Amino acid sequence: MGLSGGCQCGAVRFRVEGEPGRASICHCRMCQKAFGGPFGALVTVNQADLTWTRGERATFRSSDAIRRGFCAACGTPLTYEWSADKIDLAVFAFDDPSAVEPVVQLAIDTRPAWIEHLADMPVRPPMGGSASSVVSRQHPDRDS
């Protein structure tokens, strides 16, 4: 099974061969800050199964034990680096994020209370009309 992905602008791309490991949702404050959202969705892969196919990621040492990789051009979060032989990749950086389903939540003590009611919130179209009227500069979810 091969999965590809990358950043929003396409400057950094990767490919994972083999089966990804455990996918998780982490609600810790560092993940919330790094992803700019209520959680970070990450999946563990073997470094040996990961190939960076385009560009290089920038990194930020978010703690004494963790480096976080991101695209320096567009800011997309890409990695949570904690081991010499394993690395966590951002689930939503994959071209098909639905292929990587989280199975566990971490650090729920900092999970916002409203997240428990997310599925109950009303749904409406985006502001400013349909998404089809927007000219996207985002890299397509595939390698060309």
MIGUNU-251090 format. One record per residue: chain; residue in three letters; x, y, z negated of N, C-alpha, C, O in turn. Coordinates in nm, 4 decimals. Atoms other than C-alpha are relative to their C-alpha. Layout:
BEGIN
["A"; "ALA"; [X; Y; Z]; [X; Y; Z]; [X; Y; Z]; [X; Y; Z]]
...
END
This chain:
BEGIN
["A"; "MET"; [0.0853; -0.1176; 0.0000]; [0.0000; 0.0000; 0.0000]; [0.0899; 0.1240; 0.0000]; [0.1695; 0.1410; -0.0924]]
["A"; "GLY"; [-0.0769; -0.1229; -0.0050]; [0.1566; 0.3310; 0.1029]; [-0.0917; 0.1200; -0.0173]; [-0.1962; 0.1292; 0.0471]]
["A"; "LEU"; [0.0776; -0.1210; 0.0237]; [0.0270; 0.6640; -0.0254]; [0.0897; 0.1208; 0.0239]; [0.2041; 0.1240; -0.0213]]
["A"; "SER"; [-0.0774; -0.1204; -0.0250]; [0.1420; 1.0033; 0.0940]; [-0.0677; 0.1188; -0.0658]; [-0.1852; 0.1139; -0.1024]]
["A"; "GLY"; [0.0544; -0.1213; 0.0583]; [0.0970; 1.3501; -0.0441]; [0.0996; 0.1120; 0.0081]; [0.2063; 0.0985; 0.0681]]
["A"; "GLY"; [-0.0888; -0.1145; 0.0007]; [0.2501; 1.6871; -0.0973]; [-0.0692; 0.1231; -0.0537]; [-0.1794; 0.1178; -0.1083]]
["A"; "CYS"; [0.0501; -0.1270; 0.0524]; [0.1994; 2.0477; -0.1858]; [-0.1028; 0.0614; 0.0939]; [-0.1282; 0.0097; 0.2026]]
["A"; "GLN"; [0.1034; -0.0667; -0.0776]; [-0.0652; 2.2859; -0.0576]; [0.0515; 0.0558; 0.1317]; [-0.0194; 0.0501; 0.2321]]
["A"; "CYS"; [-0.0510; -0.0622; -0.1232]; [0.1592; 2.4578; 0.1997]; [0.0717; -0.0984; 0.0918]; [0.0978; -0.0655; 0.2075]]
["A"; "GLY"; [-0.0666; 0.1008; -0.0815]; [0.3299; 2.1390; 0.3248]; [0.1519; 0.0060; -0.0027]; [0.2175; -0.0721; 0.0662]]
["A"; "ALA"; [-0.1459; -0.0105; 0.0076]; [0.6850; 2.2463; 0.2364]; [0.0629; -0.1214; -0.0681]; [0.1772; -0.1565; -0.0388]]
["A"; "VAL"; [-0.0494; 0.1185; 0.0714]; [0.7233; 1.9421; 0.0060]; [-0.0992; -0.1138; 0.0228]; [-0.2188; -0.0989; -0.0026]]
["A"; "ARG"; [0.0829; 0.1178; -0.0258]; [0.5915; 1.5972; 0.1025]; [0.0679; -0.1224; -0.0602]; [0.1900; -0.1260; -0.0751]]
["A"; "PHE"; [-0.0528; 0.1243; 0.0556]; [0.6307; 1.2491; -0.0483]; [-0.0792; -0.1188; 0.0509]; [-0.1887; -0.1044; 0.1053]]
["A"; "ARG"; [0.0673; 0.1256; -0.0317]; [0.5420; 0.8867; 0.0153]; [0.0344; -0.1008; -0.1081]; [0.1492; -0.1106; -0.1514]]
["A"; "VAL"; [-0.0171; 0.1051; 0.0998]; [0.4924; 0.6058; -0.2358]; [-0.0339; -0.1328; 0.0652]; [-0.1433; -0.1506; 0.1187]]
["A"; "GLU"; [0.0246; 0.1364; -0.0462]; [0.5278; 0.2437; -0.1290]; [-0.0226; -0.0854; -0.1239]; [0.0339; -0.0577; -0.2297]]
["A"; "GLY"; [0.0285; 0.0839; 0.1155]; [0.3954; -0.0277; -0.3561]; [-0.1182; 0.0549; -0.0775]; [-0.1727; 0.1606; -0.0458]]
["A"; "GLU"; [0.1179; -0.0330; 0.0813]; [0.1226; -0.0123; -0.6144]; [0.0364; 0.1018; -0.1075]; [0.1310; 0.0801; -0.1832]]
["A"; "PRO"; [-0.0247; -0.0944; 0.1095]; [0.1097; 0.2951; -0.8393]; [-0.0339; -0.0642; -0.1345]; [-0.1099; -0.1608; -0.1408]]
["A"; "GLY"; [0.0277; 0.0486; 0.1350]; [0.1047; 0.2364; -1.2150]; [-0.1239; 0.0650; -0.0578]; [-0.2188; 0.0967; 0.0139]]
["A"; "ARG"; [0.1147; -0.0552; 0.0723]; [-0.1316; 0.3757; -1.4752]; [-0.0191; 0.1477; 0.0342]; [0.0754; 0.2264; 0.0321]]
["A"; "ALA"; [0.0361; -0.1404; -0.0215]; [-0.3101; 0.6988; -1.3884]; [-0.0728; 0.0500; -0.1243]; [-0.1541; -0.0210; -0.1834]]
["A"; "SER"; [0.0590; -0.0555; 0.1224]; [-0.4112; 0.9270; -1.6729]; [-0.0408; 0.1445; 0.0207]; [0.0018; 0.2112; 0.1150]]
["A"; "ILE"; [0.0366; -0.1408; 0.0111]; [-0.5716; 1.2575; -1.7534]; [0.0548; 0.0462; -0.1342]; [0.0209; -0.0097; -0.2385]]
["A"; "CYS"; [-0.0600; -0.0504; 0.1229]; [-0.3714; 1.4571; -2.0072]; [-0.0526; 0.1397; -0.0306]; [-0.0453; 0.2300; 0.0528]]
["A"; "HIS"; [0.0583; -0.1273; 0.0445]; [-0.5349; 1.7401; -2.2020]; [0.0960; 0.0814; -0.0859]; [0.0543; 0.1813; -0.1445]]
["A"; "CYS"; [-0.0930; -0.0755; 0.0853]; [-0.2183; 1.8580; -2.3829]; [0.0164; 0.1421; 0.0541]; [-0.0070; 0.1672; 0.1723]]
["A"; "ARG"; [-0.0132; -0.1399; -0.0416]; [-0.1488; 2.2320; -2.3740]; [0.1045; 0.0176; 0.1089]; [0.0885; 0.1041; 0.1951]]
["A"; "MET"; [-0.1003; -0.0137; -0.1059]; [0.1632; 2.1833; -2.1603]; [-0.0585; -0.0379; 0.1362]; [-0.0318; 0.0300; 0.2353]]
["A"; "CYS"; [0.0634; 0.0380; -0.1265]; [-0.0376; 2.0007; -1.8913]; [-0.1046; 0.1036; 0.0415]; [-0.1153; 0.1374; 0.1594]]
["A"; "GLN"; [0.0982; -0.1031; -0.0323]; [-0.3171; 2.2574; -1.9136]; [0.0681; 0.1216; 0.0617]; [0.0199; 0.1764; 0.1608]]
["A"; "LYS"; [-0.0737; -0.1148; -0.0525]; [-0.0635; 2.5360; -1.8576]; [0.0626; -0.0328; 0.1365]; [0.0534; 0.0476; 0.2293]]
["A"; "ALA"; [-0.0689; 0.0365; -0.1239]; [0.1308; 2.3505; -1.5846]; [-0.0960; -0.0116; 0.1178]; [-0.0613; 0.0245; 0.2303]]
["A"; "PHE"; [0.0979; 0.0195; -0.1067]; [-0.1838; 2.2689; -1.3858]; [-0.0977; 0.1172; 0.0107]; [-0.1745; 0.1247; 0.1066]]
["A"; "GLY"; [0.0933; -0.1121; -0.0033]; [-0.3725; 2.5896; -1.4691]; [-0.1439; -0.0460; -0.0093]; [-0.2321; 0.0130; 0.0531]]
["A"; "GLY"; [0.1340; 0.0576; 0.0104]; [-0.6753; 2.3812; -1.5662]; [-0.0183; -0.0723; -0.1319]; [0.0693; -0.0681; -0.2182]]
["A"; "PRO"; [0.0293; 0.0663; 0.1272]; [-0.8371; 2.1758; -1.8412]; [0.0818; -0.1262; -0.0259]; [0.0847; -0.1755; -0.1387]]
["A"; "PHE"; [-0.0819; 0.1190; 0.0171]; [-0.6058; 1.8767; -1.7798]; [0.0945; -0.0141; 0.1185]; [0.0800; 0.0534; 0.2204]]
["A"; "GLY"; [-0.0837; 0.0437; -0.1110]; [-0.3320; 1.7307; -1.5662]; [-0.0336; -0.1445; 0.0292]; [-0.0399; -0.2262; -0.0627]]
["A"; "ALA"; [0.0243; 0.1382; -0.0407]; [-0.4115; 1.4148; -1.3703]; [0.1298; -0.0516; 0.0620]; [0.1782; 0.0036; 0.1607]]
["A"; "LEU"; [-0.1313; 0.0506; -0.0392]; [-0.0944; 1.2065; -1.3274]; [-0.0023; -0.1509; 0.0167]; [-0.0807; -0.2201; -0.0484]]
["A"; "VAL"; [-0.0140; 0.1439; -0.0179]; [0.0027; 0.8613; -1.2062]; [0.1486; -0.0354; 0.0001]; [0.2296; 0.0333; 0.0624]]
["A"; "THR"; [-0.1377; 0.0449; 0.0094]; [0.3237; 0.6741; -1.2855]; [0.0348; -0.0864; 0.1207]; [-0.0414; -0.1751; 0.1593]]
["A"; "VAL"; [-0.0530; 0.0835; -0.1080]; [0.5287; 0.5318; -0.9976]; [0.1471; -0.0277; -0.0286]; [0.2127; 0.0463; -0.1019]]
["A"; "ASN"; [-0.1421; 0.0305; 0.0103]; [0.8678; 0.3669; -0.9780]; [0.0770; 0.0968; 0.0895]; [0.0375; 0.1214; 0.2035]]
["A"; "GLN"; [-0.0830; -0.0902; -0.0804]; [1.1374; 0.6087; -0.8599]; [0.0441; -0.0693; 0.1295]; [0.0535; -0.0059; 0.2346]]
["A"; "ALA"; [-0.0453; 0.0752; -0.1171]; [1.2539; 0.3325; -0.6223]; [-0.1069; -0.0070; 0.1092]; [-0.0740; -0.0273; 0.2261]]
["A"; "ASP"; [0.1098; 0.0052; -0.0969]; [0.9097; 0.3367; -0.4528]; [-0.0342; 0.1368; 0.0577]; [-0.1205; 0.1470; 0.1449]]
["A"; "LEU"; [0.0314; -0.1380; -0.0388]; [0.9105; 0.7167; -0.4038]; [0.1045; 0.0542; 0.0959]; [0.2245; 0.0463; 0.0698]]
["A"; "THR"; [-0.0871; -0.0677; -0.0961]; [1.0556; 0.8936; -0.1008]; [-0.0519; 0.1415; 0.0201]; [-0.1699; 0.1624; 0.0485]]
["A"; "TRP"; [0.0348; -0.1388; -0.0315]; [1.0584; 1.2707; -0.0642]; [0.0247; 0.0162; 0.1495]; [0.1394; 0.0111; 0.1940]]
["A"; "THR"; [-0.0098; 0.0007; -0.1460]; [0.9867; 1.3056; 0.3092]; [0.0200; 0.1386; 0.0596]; [0.0591; 0.1507; 0.1757]]
["A"; "ARG"; [-0.0221; -0.1364; -0.0494]; [1.0026; 1.6854; 0.3405]; [0.0270; 0.0914; -0.1186]; [-0.0419; 0.0847; -0.2204]]
["A"; "GLY"; [-0.0280; -0.1032; 0.0980]; [1.1565; 1.9637; 0.1376]; [0.0503; -0.0529; -0.1328]; [0.0699; -0.1731; -0.1511]]
["A"; "GLU"; [-0.0443; 0.0332; 0.1351]; [1.2712; 1.9698; -0.2216]; [-0.0867; 0.0733; -0.1001]; [-0.1244; 0.1885; -0.0790]]
["A"; "ARG"; [0.0797; -0.0634; 0.1040]; [1.0741; 2.0397; -0.5332]; [0.0902; 0.0814; -0.0921]; [0.2060; 0.0465; -0.1151]]
["A"; "ALA"; [-0.0652; -0.0757; 0.1065]; [1.1747; 2.3042; -0.7829]; [-0.0416; -0.0647; -0.1312]; [-0.1417; -0.1363; -0.1353]]
["A"; "THR"; [0.0377; 0.0580; 0.1289]; [1.1700; 2.2052; -1.1497]; [0.0062; 0.1042; -0.1102]; [0.0778; 0.2040; -0.1021]]
["A"; "PHE"; [0.0030; -0.0802; 0.1217]; [1.0948; 2.3618; -1.4849]; [0.0078; -0.0968; -0.1166]; [-0.0699; -0.1921; -0.1217]]
["A"; "ARG"; [-0.0112; 0.0856; 0.1182]; [1.2041; 2.2005; -1.8126]; [-0.1007; 0.0512; -0.1025]; [-0.0755; 0.1500; -0.1715]]
["A"; "SER"; [0.1075; -0.0444; 0.0887]; [0.8807; 2.2276; -2.0132]; [0.0220; -0.0417; -0.1452]; [-0.0442; 0.0099; -0.2353]]
["A"; "SER"; [-0.0378; 0.0406; 0.1354]; [1.0322; 2.0531; -2.3166]; [0.1394; -0.0608; 0.0073]; [0.1984; -0.0698; 0.1150]]
["A"; "ASP"; [-0.1332; 0.0607; -0.0017]; [1.3571; 1.8900; -2.4220]; [-0.0003; -0.1364; 0.0688]; [0.1061; -0.1875; 0.1039]]
["A"; "ALA"; [0.0070; 0.1334; -0.0594]; [1.2326; 1.5606; -2.2742]; [-0.0636; -0.0030; 0.1391]; [-0.0569; -0.1053; 0.2072]]
["A"; "ILE"; [0.0805; 0.0016; -0.1227]; [1.0272; 1.6657; -1.9693]; [0.0409; 0.1103; 0.0966]; [0.0617; 0.2253; 0.0581]]
["A"; "ARG"; [-0.0115; -0.0975; -0.1088]; [1.0906; 1.8345; -1.6365]; [-0.1268; -0.0113; 0.0820]; [-0.1796; -0.1208; 0.1012]]
["A"; "ARG"; [0.1180; -0.0019; -0.0862]; [0.7972; 1.9373; -1.4203]; [0.0411; 0.0528; 0.1360]; [0.1038; 0.1582; 0.1468]]
["A"; "GLY"; [-0.0325; -0.0393; -0.1355]; [0.8347; 1.9548; -1.0445]; [-0.1166; 0.0695; 0.0664]; [-0.2327; 0.0380; 0.0400]]
["A"; "PHE"; [0.1037; -0.0761; -0.0701]; [0.6462; 2.1956; -0.8213]; [0.0590; 0.0530; 0.1300]; [0.1807; 0.0520; 0.1484]]
["A"; "CYS"; [-0.0462; -0.0621; -0.1228]; [0.6659; 2.3564; -0.4792]; [0.0338; 0.1456; -0.0292]; [-0.0502; 0.2206; -0.0790]]
["A"; "ALA"; [-0.0423; -0.1379; 0.0235]; [0.8643; 2.6796; -0.5009]; [-0.0709; 0.0981; 0.0934]; [-0.0812; 0.2166; 0.0618]]
["A"; "ALA"; [0.0657; -0.0889; -0.0965]; [0.6791; 2.8188; -0.1972]; [-0.1457; 0.0299; -0.0362]; [-0.1891; 0.1447; -0.0262]]
["A"; "CYS"; [0.1428; -0.0220; 0.0257]; [0.3146; 2.7690; -0.3012]; [-0.0412; -0.0258; -0.1448]; [-0.1531; 0.0078; -0.1834]]
["A"; "GLY"; [0.0286; 0.0205; 0.1415]; [0.3331; 2.6638; -0.6681]; [-0.0730; -0.1277; -0.0362]; [-0.1022; -0.1499; -0.1537]]
["A"; "THR"; [0.0735; 0.1230; 0.0292]; [0.1563; 2.3288; -0.6368]; [0.0751; -0.0869; -0.0999]; [0.1917; -0.1185; -0.0762]]
["A"; "PRO"; [-0.0626; 0.0951; 0.0927]; [0.2310; 2.1064; -0.9417]; [0.0151; -0.1363; 0.0688]; [-0.0779; -0.1830; 0.1345]]
["A"; "LEU"; [-0.0263; 0.1269; -0.0680]; [0.3884; 1.7798; -0.8199]; [0.0423; -0.1126; -0.0928]; [-0.0024; -0.2260; -0.0752]]
["A"; "THR"; [-0.0553; 0.1100; 0.0796]; [0.5722; 1.5854; -1.0923]; [0.0048; 0.0313; -0.1488]; [0.0044; 0.1463; -0.1927]]
["A"; "TYR"; [-0.0266; 0.0010; 0.1445]; [0.6082; 1.5062; -1.4601]; [0.1133; -0.0998; -0.0145]; [0.0920; -0.2204; -0.0025]]
["A"; "GLU"; [-0.1201; 0.0832; -0.0057]; [0.9618; 1.3727; -1.4945]; [0.0507; -0.0293; -0.1401]; [0.0917; 0.0611; -0.2128]]
["A"; "TRP"; [-0.0282; 0.0407; 0.1375]; [1.0373; 1.1739; -1.8096]; [0.0915; -0.1211; -0.0118]; [0.1260; -0.1614; -0.1229]]
["A"; "SER"; [-0.0754; 0.1252; 0.0043]; [1.2443; 0.8683; -1.7120]; [0.0934; -0.0058; 0.1200]; [0.0690; 0.0583; 0.2222]]
["A"; "ALA"; [-0.0926; 0.0170; -0.1120]; [1.5370; 0.7683; -1.4933]; [-0.0573; -0.0902; 0.1083]; [-0.0223; -0.0749; 0.2254]]
["A"; "ASP"; [0.0502; 0.0942; -0.0990]; [1.3411; 0.4891; -1.3228]; [-0.1487; 0.0150; 0.0324]; [-0.1992; -0.0523; 0.1223]]
["A"; "LYS"; [0.1423; -0.0238; -0.0265]; [0.9799; 0.6150; -1.3359]; [-0.0232; 0.1504; 0.0070]; [0.0525; 0.2292; -0.0497]]
["A"; "ILE"; [0.0380; -0.1402; -0.0121]; [0.8129; 0.9435; -1.2465]; [-0.1517; 0.0060; 0.0116]; [-0.2129; -0.0833; 0.0703]]
["A"; "ASP"; [0.1437; -0.0201; -0.0162]; [0.4579; 1.0716; -1.2729]; [-0.0221; 0.1037; 0.1094]; [0.0434; 0.2079; 0.1124]]
["A"; "LEU"; [0.0375; -0.0911; -0.1075]; [0.3051; 1.2360; -0.9662]; [-0.1396; 0.0546; -0.0276]; [-0.2238; -0.0146; -0.0849]]
["A"; "ALA"; [0.1319; -0.0608; 0.0156]; [0.0097; 1.4746; -0.9687]; [-0.0995; -0.0716; 0.0907]; [-0.0787; -0.0806; 0.2117]]
["A"; "VAL"; [0.1000; 0.0762; -0.0757]; [-0.2972; 1.2763; -0.8609]; [-0.0567; 0.0825; 0.1145]; [-0.0753; 0.0308; 0.2247]]
["A"; "PHE"; [0.0642; -0.0811; -0.1035]; [-0.4459; 1.5679; -0.6676]; [0.0980; 0.0551; 0.1025]; [0.0577; 0.1300; 0.1916]]
["A"; "ALA"; [-0.0967; -0.0306; -0.1051]; [-0.1225; 1.6180; -0.4705]; [-0.0007; -0.1092; 0.1072]; [0.0547; -0.0893; 0.2153]]
["A"; "PHE"; [0.0108; 0.1052; -0.1000]; [-0.1963; 1.2879; -0.2918]; [-0.0971; 0.0425; 0.1094]; [-0.1927; 0.1154; 0.0829]]
["A"; "ASP"; [0.0895; -0.0313; -0.1110]; [-0.3591; 1.3168; 0.0506]; [-0.1396; -0.0543; -0.0248]; [-0.2382; 0.0073; 0.0157]]
["A"; "ASP"; [0.1289; 0.0589; 0.0365]; [-0.6371; 1.0893; -0.0766]; [-0.0013; -0.0235; -0.1508]; [0.0272; -0.1343; -0.1961]]
["A"; "PRO"; [-0.0042; 0.0160; 0.1450]; [-0.6671; 1.1533; -0.4509]; [-0.0984; -0.1036; -0.0535]; [-0.0801; -0.1544; -0.1641]]
["A"; "SER"; [0.0953; 0.1014; 0.0468]; [-0.9641; 0.9166; -0.4749]; [0.0611; -0.1393; -0.0015]; [0.0041; -0.2303; -0.0617]]
["A"; "ALA"; [-0.0690; 0.1294; 0.0000]; [-0.7192; 0.6291; -0.4114]; [0.0733; -0.0260; -0.1310]; [0.1206; -0.1371; -0.1551]]
["A"; "VAL"; [-0.0719; 0.0112; 0.1273]; [-0.5644; 0.6944; -0.7543]; [-0.0962; 0.0423; -0.1120]; [-0.1109; 0.1611; -0.1407]]
["A"; "GLU"; [0.1024; -0.0300; 0.1007]; [-0.8269; 0.6700; -1.0285]; [0.0570; -0.0083; -0.1417]; [0.1076; -0.1127; -0.1829]]
["A"; "PRO"; [-0.0456; 0.0048; 0.1395]; [-0.7329; 0.7685; -1.3846]; [-0.0794; -0.1018; -0.0816]; [-0.1992; -0.1214; -0.0610]]
["A"; "VAL"; [0.0619; 0.1033; 0.0820]; [-0.8029; 0.4986; -1.6426]; [0.0036; 0.0338; -0.1489]; [-0.0535; -0.0391; -0.2299]]
["A"; "VAL"; [-0.0122; -0.0345; 0.1414]; [-0.7201; 0.6775; -1.9703]; [0.0155; 0.1519; -0.0132]; [0.0706; 0.2178; 0.0750]]
["A"; "GLN"; [-0.0192; -0.1400; 0.0339]; [-0.7353; 1.0239; -2.1297]; [0.0996; 0.0091; -0.1156]; [0.0974; -0.0722; -0.2080]]
["A"; "LEU"; [-0.1014; -0.0209; 0.1027]; [-0.4477; 1.1540; -2.3408]; [-0.0200; 0.1377; -0.0637]; [-0.0760; 0.2281; -0.0017]]
["A"; "ALA"; [0.0009; -0.1276; 0.0729]; [-0.4224; 1.4342; -2.6014]; [-0.1391; 0.0632; -0.0052]; [-0.1553; 0.1821; 0.0221]]
["A"; "ILE"; [0.1370; -0.0522; -0.0004]; [-0.7975; 1.4694; -2.6413]; [-0.0261; 0.1018; -0.1103]; [-0.1296; 0.1684; -0.1092]]
["A"; "ASP"; [0.0188; -0.1005; 0.1053]; [-0.7498; 1.6850; -2.9524]; [0.0066; 0.1426; 0.0560]; [-0.0416; 0.2357; -0.0085]]
["A"; "THR"; [-0.0034; -0.1320; -0.0634]; [-0.6816; 1.9780; -2.7156]; [-0.0890; 0.0061; 0.1252]; [-0.0800; 0.1002; 0.2040]]
["A"; "ARG"; [0.0968; -0.0005; -0.1101]; [-0.9521; 1.8846; -2.4635]; [-0.1081; 0.1035; -0.0301]; [-0.1618; 0.1040; -0.1409]]
["A"; "PRO"; [0.1069; -0.0959; 0.0265]; [-1.2010; 2.1720; -2.4247]; [-0.1332; -0.0727; -0.0216]; [-0.1645; -0.1688; 0.0486]]
["A"; "ALA"; [0.1271; 0.0657; 0.0333]; [-1.5380; 2.0800; -2.5762]; [-0.0947; -0.0047; 0.1193]; [-0.1700; -0.1008; 0.1347]]
["A"; "TRP"; [0.0945; -0.0062; -0.1120]; [-1.7240; 2.1838; -2.2610]; [0.0241; -0.1074; 0.1053]; [-0.0643; -0.1331; 0.1870]]
["A"; "ILE"; [-0.0289; 0.1010; -0.1018]; [-1.5554; 1.9126; -2.0533]; [-0.0928; -0.1207; -0.0135]; [-0.1197; -0.1903; 0.0844]]
["A"; "GLU"; [0.0922; 0.1115; 0.0211]; [-1.7891; 1.6560; -2.2099]; [-0.1329; 0.0210; 0.0726]; [-0.2072; -0.0746; 0.0946]]
["A"; "HIS"; [0.1283; -0.0319; -0.0644]; [-2.0803; 1.8326; -2.0359]; [0.0177; 0.0422; 0.1453]; [-0.0747; 0.0972; 0.2051]]
["A"; "LEU"; [-0.0308; -0.0423; -0.1358]; [-1.9168; 1.8925; -1.6983]; [-0.1007; -0.0551; 0.1019]; [-0.1463; 0.0181; 0.1899]]
["A"; "ALA"; [0.0933; 0.0615; -0.0955]; [-2.1448; 1.6491; -1.5126]; [-0.1410; 0.0564; -0.0114]; [-0.2208; 0.0414; 0.0812]]
["A"; "ASP"; [0.1326; -0.0567; 0.0192]; [-2.4509; 1.8272; -1.6558]; [-0.0125; 0.1440; 0.0512]; [-0.1228; 0.1984; 0.0558]]
["A"; "MET"; [0.0046; -0.1389; -0.0460]; [-2.3562; 2.1718; -1.5203]; [-0.0671; 0.0092; 0.1357]; [-0.0548; -0.0815; 0.2180]]
["A"; "PRO"; [0.0627; -0.0175; -0.1323]; [-2.5584; 2.3102; -1.2285]; [0.1053; 0.0082; 0.1097]; [0.2191; 0.0483; 0.0850]]
["A"; "VAL"; [-0.0884; -0.0027; -0.1158]; [-2.4026; 2.2838; -0.8844]; [-0.0557; 0.1017; 0.0990]; [-0.1760; 0.1049; 0.1246]]
["A"; "ARG"; [0.0405; -0.0968; -0.1011]; [-2.4115; 2.5646; -0.6294]; [0.1113; 0.0135; 0.1030]; [0.2250; -0.0257; 0.0766]]
["A"; "PRO"; [-0.1049; -0.0182; -0.1018]; [-2.2270; 2.6521; -0.3058]; [0.1000; 0.1063; -0.0437]; [0.0691; 0.1886; -0.1299]]
["A"; "PRO"; [-0.1004; -0.1008; 0.0346]; [-1.9071; 2.8582; -0.3256]; [-0.0477; 0.1413; 0.0344]; [-0.1334; 0.1593; 0.1208]]
["A"; "MET"; [0.0321; -0.1398; -0.0294]; [-1.9314; 3.2375; -0.3292]; [0.0510; 0.0350; 0.1394]; [0.1491; -0.0227; 0.1863]]
["A"; "GLY"; [-0.0481; -0.0479; -0.1293]; [-1.8986; 3.4141; 0.0052]; [-0.0341; -0.0903; 0.1163]; [0.0348; -0.0860; 0.2182]]
["A"; "GLY"; [0.0402; 0.0838; -0.1126]; [-2.0749; 3.1594; 0.2236]; [0.0621; -0.1379; -0.0044]; [0.1175; -0.1803; -0.1058]]
["A"; "SER"; [-0.0469; 0.1383; -0.0058]; [-1.9762; 2.8152; 0.3358]; [0.1515; -0.0065; 0.0144]; [0.2152; 0.0869; 0.0631]]
["A"; "ALA"; [-0.1449; 0.0218; -0.0117]; [-1.6251; 2.6767; 0.3194]; [0.0423; -0.0072; 0.1459]; [0.1592; 0.0156; 0.1771]]
["A"; "SER"; [-0.0349; 0.0103; -0.1419]; [-1.6406; 2.6280; 0.6973]; [0.0313; 0.1364; 0.0611]; [0.0906; 0.1428; 0.1688]]
["A"; "SER"; [-0.0307; -0.1331; -0.0527]; [-1.6168; 3.0063; 0.7451]; [0.1377; 0.0491; -0.0442]; [0.1805; 0.1569; -0.0030]]
["A"; "VAL"; [-0.1319; -0.0371; 0.0500]; [-1.2782; 3.0161; 0.5688]; [0.1075; -0.0557; 0.0930]; [0.1004; -0.1718; 0.1335]]
["A"; "VAL"; [-0.1139; 0.0463; -0.0793]; [-0.9585; 2.9953; 0.7748]; [0.1062; -0.0479; -0.0974]; [0.1683; 0.0329; -0.1666]]
["A"; "SER"; [-0.0921; 0.0594; 0.0959]; [-0.7390; 2.7581; 0.5758]; [0.1435; 0.0042; 0.0504]; [0.1702; -0.0212; 0.1679]]
["A"; "ARG"; [-0.1430; 0.0071; -0.0296]; [-0.3620; 2.7870; 0.5668]; [0.0632; -0.1203; -0.0712]; [0.1852; -0.1356; -0.0755]]
["A"; "GLN"; [-0.0456; 0.1180; 0.0725]; [-0.3396; 2.4651; 0.3683]; [0.0483; -0.1068; 0.0967]; [-0.0086; -0.1256; 0.2041]]
["A"; "HIS"; [-0.0502; 0.1122; -0.0776]; [-0.1345; 2.1759; 0.5027]; [-0.1094; -0.1075; 0.0076]; [-0.1762; -0.1325; -0.0928]]
["A"; "PRO"; [0.1017; 0.1059; -0.0059]; [-0.3655; 1.8990; 0.6306]; [0.0393; -0.1185; -0.0875]; [0.1579; -0.1420; -0.1106]]
["A"; "ASP"; [-0.0264; 0.1153; 0.0868]; [-0.3965; 1.5923; 0.4088]; [0.0458; -0.1207; 0.0818]; [-0.0198; -0.2248; 0.0838]]
["A"; "ARG"; [-0.0604; 0.1088; -0.0764]; [-0.1768; 1.3790; 0.6339]; [0.1352; 0.0462; 0.0497]; [0.1614; 0.1661; 0.0586]]
["A"; "ASP"; [-0.1273; -0.0326; -0.0629]; [0.1713; 1.3629; 0.7787]; [-0.0214; 0.0064; 0.1496]; [-0.0923; -0.0771; 0.2056]]
["A"; "SER"; [0.0189; -0.0159; -0.1463]; [0.1908; 1.4822; 1.1398]; [0.1017; -0.0806; 0.0761]; [0.1016; -0.0798; 0.1992]]
END
